[in-house]
Amino acid sequence: MLRRTGLSPRDLLSTRSRAYQTLGLAERELSDDELIDLMVQEPTLLRRPIVIIDGQVVIGSDRKRLAAALAGESS
């Protein structure tokens, strides 16, 4: 999904999650692979929902972008 959408693991990282704070990720420099491994171990690190509509990606609870994607509008 990351390759297909051109996103990086950091684009999907929930910086407000408790796990993000507990693991001290703001102070750590991790590779993309390390971030993916952490997200697999701790799914709350993923910002949700992740919606892909006709190649357009909407991450998180951005209702305006989601509505626009559903209506076929590009952002």
TIVO-2410 file (N, C-alpha, C; in nm, 3 decimals):
# residues 75
REC num residu      c1      c2      c3 atome chaine
REC   1      M   0.083  -0.118   0.000     N      A
REC   1      M   0.000   0.000   0.000    CA      A
REC   1      M   0.088   0.126   0.000     C      A
REC   2      L   0.195   0.124   0.077     N      A
REC   2      L   0.281   0.241   0.083    CA      A
REC   2      L   0.340   0.272  -0.055     C      A
REC   3      R   0.391   0.170  -0.120     N      A
REC   3      R   0.449   0.193  -0.253    CA      A
REC   3      R   0.345   0.244  -0.351     C      A
REC   4      R   0.229   0.183  -0.348     N      A
REC   4      R   0.122   0.218  -0.443    CA      A
REC   4      R   0.074   0.363  -0.424     C      A
REC   5      T   0.071   0.409  -0.301     N      A
REC   5      T   0.020   0.543  -0.273    CA      A
REC   5      T   0.128   0.649  -0.264     C      A
REC   6      G   0.254   0.606  -0.259     N      A
REC   6      G   0.364   0.702  -0.248    CA      A
REC   6      G   0.380   0.758  -0.107     C      A
REC   7      L   0.320   0.692  -0.010     N      A
REC   7      L   0.330   0.736   0.129    CA      A
REC   7      L   0.449   0.671   0.198     C      A
REC   8      S   0.493   0.732   0.305     N      A
REC   8      S   0.597   0.672   0.388    CA      A
REC   8      S   0.532   0.628   0.519     C      A
REC   9      P   0.597   0.541   0.593     N      A
REC   9      P   0.542   0.500   0.723    CA      A
REC   9      P   0.516   0.621   0.814     C      A
REC  10      R   0.597   0.723   0.806     N      A
REC  10      R   0.577   0.842   0.889    CA      A
REC  10      R   0.445   0.912   0.856     C      A
REC  11      D   0.399   0.901   0.731     N      A
REC  11      D   0.271   0.961   0.693    CA      A
REC  11      D   0.154   0.896   0.767     C      A
REC  12      L   0.172   0.771   0.807     N      A
REC  12      L   0.066   0.696   0.872    CA      A
REC  12      L   0.080   0.691   1.024     C      A
REC  13      L   0.183   0.755   1.076     N      A
REC  13      L   0.214   0.748   1.218    CA      A
REC  13      L   0.123   0.838   1.301     C      A
REC  14      S   0.059   0.779   1.400     N      A
REC  14      S  -0.028   0.855   1.491    CA      A
REC  14      S   0.057   0.911   1.604     C      A
REC  15      T   0.090   1.038   1.593     N      A
REC  15      T   0.175   1.102   1.695    CA      A
REC  15      T   0.099   1.131   1.824     C      A
REC  16      R  -0.033   1.114   1.820     N      A
REC  16      R  -0.113   1.135   1.942    CA      A
REC  16      R  -0.138   1.006   2.021     C      A
REC  17      S  -0.096   0.894   1.965     N      A
REC  17      S  -0.123   0.767   2.033    CA      A
REC  17      S  -0.039   0.754   2.159     C      A
REC  18      R  -0.092   0.681   2.252     N      A
REC  18      R  -0.020   0.655   2.378    CA      A
REC  18      R   0.110   0.580   2.350     C      A
REC  19      A   0.105   0.486   2.256     N      A
REC  19      A   0.225   0.408   2.223    CA      A
REC  19      A   0.336   0.499   2.169     C      A
REC  20      Y   0.299   0.598   2.089     N      A
REC  20      Y   0.398   0.693   2.035    CA      A
REC  20      Y   0.469   0.763   2.150     C      A
REC  21      Q   0.393   0.806   2.248     N      A
REC  21      Q   0.450   0.876   2.363    CA      A
REC  21      Q   0.534   0.781   2.448     C      A
REC  22      T   0.479   0.664   2.477     N      A
REC  22      T   0.546   0.566   2.563    CA      A
REC  22      T   0.679   0.520   2.503     C      A
REC  23      L   0.680   0.499   2.373     N      A
REC  23      L   0.803   0.453   2.306    CA      A
REC  23      L   0.901   0.565   2.279     C      A
REC  24      G   0.861   0.689   2.308     N      A
REC  24      G   0.950   0.803   2.287    CA      A
REC  24      G   0.988   0.824   2.141     C      A
REC  25      L   0.892   0.801   2.050     N      A
REC  25      L   0.925   0.806   1.907    CA      A
REC  25      L   0.958   0.947   1.858     C      A
REC  26      A   0.914   1.049   1.928     N      A
REC  26      A   0.946   1.186   1.887    CA      A
REC  26      A   1.096   1.211   1.895     C      A
REC  27      E   1.162   1.145   1.989     N      A
REC  27      E   1.306   1.165   2.009    CA      A
REC  27      E   1.392   1.064   1.935     C      A
REC  28      R   1.330   0.965   1.872     N      A
REC  28      R   1.407   0.858   1.808    CA      A
REC  28      R   1.407   0.874   1.657     C      A
REC  29      E   1.519   0.839   1.596     N      A
REC  29      E   1.527   0.837   1.450    CA      A
REC  29      E   1.526   0.691   1.407     C      A
REC  30      L   1.416   0.651   1.347     N      A
REC  30      L   1.399   0.512   1.305    CA      A
REC  30      L   1.386   0.504   1.153     C      A
REC  31      S   1.432   0.394   1.099     N      A
REC  31      S   1.418   0.371   0.955    CA      A
REC  31      S   1.272   0.339   0.925     C      A
REC  32      D   1.236   0.343   0.797     N      A
REC  32      D   1.101   0.305   0.756    CA      A
REC  32      D   1.070   0.162   0.798     C      A
REC  33      D   1.165   0.072   0.779     N      A
REC  33      D   1.144  -0.068   0.817    CA      A
REC  33      D   1.121  -0.083   0.967     C      A
REC  34      E   1.196  -0.008   1.046     N      A
REC  34      E   1.177  -0.013   1.191    CA      A
REC  34      E   1.039   0.040   1.230     C      A
REC  35      L   0.995   0.147   1.165     N      A
REC  35      L   0.862   0.201   1.193    CA      A
REC  35      L   0.752   0.101   1.156     C      A
REC  36      I   0.767   0.037   1.042     N      A
REC  36      I   0.669  -0.064   1.000    CA      A
REC  36      I   0.664  -0.178   1.102     C      A
REC  37      D   0.781  -0.225   1.146     N      A
REC  37      D   0.785  -0.331   1.246    CA      A
REC  37      D   0.713  -0.288   1.374     C      A
REC  38      L   0.735  -0.165   1.418     N      A
REC  38      L   0.667  -0.114   1.537    CA      A
REC  38      L   0.516  -0.106   1.517     C      A
REC  39      M   0.472  -0.064   1.398     N      A
REC  39      M   0.329  -0.055   1.369    CA      A
REC  39      M   0.264  -0.193   1.368     C      A
REC  40      V   0.338  -0.294   1.324     N      A
REC  40      V   0.286  -0.431   1.327    CA      A
REC  40      V   0.272  -0.477   1.472     C      A
REC  41      Q   0.372  -0.445   1.554     N      A
REC  41      Q   0.368  -0.484   1.695    CA      A
REC  41      Q   0.266  -0.403   1.774     C      A
REC  42      E   0.248  -0.277   1.739     N      A
REC  42      E   0.160  -0.186   1.812    CA      A
REC  42      E   0.071  -0.110   1.713     C      A
REC  43      P  -0.041  -0.172   1.670     N      A
REC  43      P  -0.128  -0.113   1.568    CA      A
REC  43      P  -0.183   0.026   1.603     C      A
REC  44      T  -0.184   0.063   1.731     N      A
REC  44      T  -0.235   0.196   1.765    CA      A
REC  44      T  -0.143   0.307   1.714     C      A
REC  45      L  -0.026   0.270   1.665     N      A
REC  45      L   0.064   0.368   1.604    CA      A
REC  45      L   0.016   0.413   1.467     C      A
REC  46      L  -0.078   0.338   1.409     N      A
REC  46      L  -0.133   0.375   1.278    CA      A
REC  46      L  -0.244   0.478   1.294     C      A
REC  47      R  -0.232   0.583   1.218     N      A
REC  47      R  -0.340   0.683   1.215    CA      A
REC  47      R  -0.452   0.625   1.129     C      A
REC  48      R  -0.572   0.625   1.183     N      A
REC  48      R  -0.684   0.562   1.115    CA      A
REC  48      R  -0.801   0.658   1.104     C      A
REC  49      P  -0.890   0.631   1.015     N      A
REC  49      P  -0.888   0.528   0.911    CA      A
REC  49      P  -0.793   0.566   0.797     C      A
REC  50      I  -0.760   0.468   0.718     N      A
REC  50      I  -0.684   0.488   0.595    CA      A
REC  50      I  -0.777   0.447   0.482     C      A
REC  51      V  -0.816   0.544   0.400     N      A
REC  51      V  -0.912   0.519   0.293    CA      A
REC  51      V  -0.846   0.552   0.160     C      A
REC  52      I  -0.856   0.460   0.064     N      A
REC  52      I  -0.803   0.483  -0.070    CA      A
REC  52      I  -0.919   0.470  -0.167     C      A
REC  53      I  -0.946   0.579  -0.238     N      A
REC  53      I  -1.056   0.583  -0.335    CA      A
REC  53      I  -0.999   0.632  -0.467     C      A
REC  54      D  -1.000   0.546  -0.568     N      A
REC  54      D  -0.947   0.582  -0.700    CA      A
REC  54      D  -0.808   0.644  -0.691     C      A
REC  55      G  -0.723   0.585  -0.608     N      A
REC  55      G  -0.586   0.633  -0.595    CA      A
REC  55      G  -0.568   0.751  -0.502     C      A
REC  56      Q  -0.676   0.811  -0.457     N      A
REC  56      Q  -0.667   0.923  -0.363    CA      A
REC  56      Q  -0.668   0.867  -0.221     C      A
REC  57      V  -0.575   0.912  -0.139     N      A
REC  57      V  -0.561   0.861  -0.003    CA      A
REC  57      V  -0.609   0.965   0.097     C      A
REC  58      V  -0.693   0.921   0.189     N      A
REC  58      V  -0.737   1.006   0.300    CA      A
REC  58      V  -0.699   0.933   0.428     C      A
REC  59      I  -0.619   1.001   0.511     N      A
REC  59      I  -0.573   0.941   0.635    CA      A
REC  59      I  -0.632   1.019   0.751     C      A
REC  60      G  -0.684   0.946   0.847     N      A
REC  60      G  -0.741   1.009   0.965    CA      A
REC  60      G  -0.883   1.055   0.942     C      A
REC  61      S  -0.932   1.132   1.034     N      A
REC  61      S  -1.073   1.172   1.033    CA      A
REC  61      S  -1.095   1.307   0.966     C      A
REC  62      D  -1.041   1.323   0.846     N      A
REC  62      D  -1.060   1.448   0.771    CA      A
REC  62      D  -1.189   1.433   0.689     C      A
REC  63      R  -1.299   1.472   0.746     N      A
REC  63      R  -1.430   1.450   0.683    CA      A
REC  63      R  -1.443   1.522   0.550     C      A
REC  64      K  -1.387   1.641   0.539     N      A
REC  64      K  -1.397   1.717   0.414    CA      A
REC  64      K  -1.323   1.645   0.302     C      A
REC  65      R  -1.202   1.598   0.330     N      A
REC  65      R  -1.125   1.525   0.227    CA      A
REC  65      R  -1.191   1.394   0.192     C      A
REC  66      L  -1.247   1.325   0.292     N      A
REC  66      L  -1.315   1.199   0.265    CA      A
REC  66      L  -1.438   1.223   0.179     C      A
REC  67      A  -1.517   1.324   0.211     N      A
REC  67      A  -1.635   1.356   0.131    CA      A
REC  67      A  -1.597   1.392  -0.012     C      A
REC  68      A  -1.488   1.469  -0.027     N      A
REC  68      A  -1.442   1.507  -0.159    CA      A
REC  68      A  -1.397   1.383  -0.239     C      A
REC  69      A  -1.327   1.292  -0.173     N      A
REC  69      A  -1.281   1.170  -0.240    CA      A
REC  69      A  -1.400   1.085  -0.283     C      A
REC  70      L  -1.499   1.075  -0.195     N      A
REC  70      L  -1.618   0.998  -0.229    CA      A
REC  70      L  -1.696   1.060  -0.343     C      A
REC  71      A  -1.690   1.191  -0.352     N      A
REC  71      A  -1.761   1.263  -0.460    CA      A
REC  71      A  -1.680   1.263  -0.590     C      A
REC  72      G  -1.557   1.208  -0.584     N      A
REC  72      G  -1.474   1.202  -0.704    CA      A
REC  72      G  -1.394   1.328  -0.728     C      A
REC  73      E  -1.385   1.415  -0.630     N      A
REC  73      E  -1.307   1.537  -0.643    CA      A
REC  73      E  -1.164   1.509  -0.600     C      A
REC  74      S  -1.068   1.577  -0.662     N      A
REC  74      S  -0.930   1.561  -0.618    CA      A
REC  74      S  -0.895   1.677  -0.526     C      A
REC  75      S  -0.802   1.650  -0.435     N      A
REC  75      S  -0.764   1.753  -0.338    CA      A
REC  75      S  -0.643   1.831  -0.381     C      A
***
